[in-house]
Amino acid sequence: MRLPTESASTVCLFLMTPMKVRRQSIIKKLVAGDDVRNQHALQERLRDEGIEATQSTLSRDLRELRILRGPAGYQLPNGEGHAPSGETRLHAAIRRELVGVDVGGTLVVLHTPSGHGNALAIEIDAGQLEGALGTIAGDDTIFIAARSTTAAHRIAKKFRTIANIS
């Protein structure tokens, strides 16, 4: 029964809140414990939990929960859940995404498959790479500004070793 001062949208919002809380709680649990790589996979896992959600609802939930999508899929914000350490994620991303490494002065240039540059750069930034001042990412290329030429060569060697690139 609606009170005269309530609007239909207020009643609807009140009724939707418990489902939203439950859905977002399950999303956090799924992302923390699983390799959820895209919204379709998340939608399927939610369906297995008995929850139907549209793509727009999932996008909104992911944004509200501040869940990020990196090379390994969706990740909880820093310090939440059972997400792997930054170094573990960085090493996995390097092995999966890196196809080439070059050095020019204090600049390390990383090459990735098309569309993967930004995702790898996010992991590099999160890993707080020693000797790196910052990154700039494009579609398939990442520039790492190093503190010195020595640091640039050390970073390049580390990345080549992890990615098993000669």
C-alpha positions in Angstrom: 0.0 0.0 0.0 1.3 3.4 -1.0 1.2 6.4 1.3 -0.2 9.5 -0.4 3.2 11.3 -0.2 5.2 8.5 -1.8 5.9 8.3 -5.4 6.0 5.1 -7.4 9.7 5.5 -8.0 10.4 5.7 -4.2 8.5 2.5 -3.6 10.3 0.8 -6.5 13.7 1.9 -5.2 12.9 0.7 -1.7 11.9 -2.7 -3.1 14.9 -3.0 -5.3 17.5 -2.2 -2.7 17.8 -5.6 -1.0 18.2 -7.3 -4.4 20.9 -4.8 -5.4 22.7 -5.3 -2.1 22.6 -9.1 -2.6 23.6 -8.9 -6.3 26.6 -6.6 -5.5 27.7 -8.8 -2.6 27.7 -11.8 -4.9 29.6 -9.9 -7.6 32.3 -9.0 -5.1 32.5 -12.7 -4.0 32.7 -13.9 -7.5 35.4 -11.4 -8.6 37.5 -12.0 -5.4 37.4 -15.8 -5.8 37.3 -16.4 -9.5 38.9 -15.4 -12.8 36.0 -13.3 -14.2 37.2 -12.0 -17.5 34.2 -10.2 -18.9 30.6 -9.2 -18.2 29.2 -12.2 -20.1 31.1 -14.5 -17.7 29.9 -12.5 -14.7 26.3 -12.6 -16.0 26.6 -16.4 -16.3 28.0 -16.9 -12.8 25.3 -14.6 -11.4 22.7 -16.7 -13.3 24.1 -19.8 -11.6 23.5 -18.0 -8.3 19.9 -17.4 -9.3 20.3 -13.8 -10.2 19.4 -12.3 -13.6 21.0 -9.0 -14.5 21.3 -7.0 -17.7 24.5 -5.7 -19.1 23.7 -2.2 -18.1 22.9 -3.2 -14.5 26.3 -5.1 -14.4 28.1 -2.0 -15.7 26.5 0.2 -13.1 27.2 -2.3 -10.3 30.9 -2.7 -11.4 31.3 1.1 -11.5 29.6 1.5 -8.0 31.8 -1.2 -6.5 34.9 0.4 -8.2 35.8 -3.0 -9.7 38.4 -2.6 -12.4 39.0 -4.6 -15.5 42.6 -5.5 -16.1 44.4 -8.0 -18.3 43.5 -10.8 -15.8 39.8 -9.8 -15.9 37.9 -8.0 -13.2 39.6 -7.0 -10.0 38.5 -5.7 -6.7 39.8 -2.3 -5.5 43.1 -2.5 -3.6 43.1 -4.5 -0.5 39.7 -6.2 -0.9 39.0 -9.8 -1.2 41.4 -12.5 -2.2 42.9 -10.9 -5.2 46.5 -11.8 -6.0 49.3 -9.4 -5.1 50.3 -6.6 -7.4 53.5 -8.4 -8.4 51.7 -11.7 -9.1 49.2 -9.9 -11.3 52.0 -7.9 -13.0 54.0 -11.0 -13.8 50.9 -12.8 -15.1 50.0 -9.8 -17.3 53.6 -9.5 -18.6 53.7 -13.2 -19.5 50.3 -13.0 -21.2 50.4 -9.6 -22.9 54.0 -8.7 -23.7 55.4 -9.4 -27.2 58.3 -7.1 -27.4 60.6 -4.7 -25.5 62.9 -1.9 -26.7 65.0 0.7 -24.9 65.7 4.3 -26.1 67.6 6.4 -23.6 65.5 6.5 -20.5 62.4 5.2 -22.3 61.3 1.6 -22.2 58.9 0.7 -25.1 56.7 -2.3 -24.6 54.7 -3.9 -27.4 51.5 -5.9 -26.8 48.8 -7.3 -29.1 46.3 -4.8 -30.4 44.0 -3.5 -27.7 46.1 -4.7 -24.7 48.4 -1.8 -24.1 46.2 0.0 -21.6 45.4 -3.1 -19.6 49.1 -4.0 -19.1 49.9 -0.4 -18.2 47.3 -0.5 -15.4 49.1 -3.5 -13.9 52.5 -1.8 -14.3 51.3 1.3 -12.5 49.7 -0.8 -9.8 52.9 -2.8 -9.4 54.9 0.3 -8.5 57.8 -0.7 -10.7 61.2 0.4 -9.1 63.0 2.9 -11.3 59.9 3.9 -13.3 58.6 7.4 -13.2 55.3 6.7 -15.0 53.7 5.1 -18.0 51.8 6.2 -21.1 49.7 3.6 -22.9 48.2 3.3 -26.4 46.4 0.5 -28.2 49.4 -1.8 -28.5 52.4 0.2 -27.1 53.4 1.3 -23.6 56.1 3.9 -22.8 57.7 3.6 -19.4 59.7 6.7 -18.4 62.7 5.5 -16.3 64.8 7.5 -13.8 68.0 6.8 -15.8 69.3 4.8 -18.7 70.6 2.2 -16.2 67.1 1.9 -14.7 65.6 1.6 -18.3 67.9 -1.3 -19.1 67.2 -3.0 -15.8 63.4 -2.6 -16.4 63.7 -3.9 -19.9 65.8 -6.9 -18.8 63.2 -7.7 -16.0 60.3 -7.6 -18.5 62.2 -9.7 -21.1 63.0 -12.3 -18.4 59.4 -12.6 -17.1 58.0 -12.7 -20.6 60.7 -15.1 -21.8 61.6 -12.8 -24.7 65.2 -12.7 -25.9 
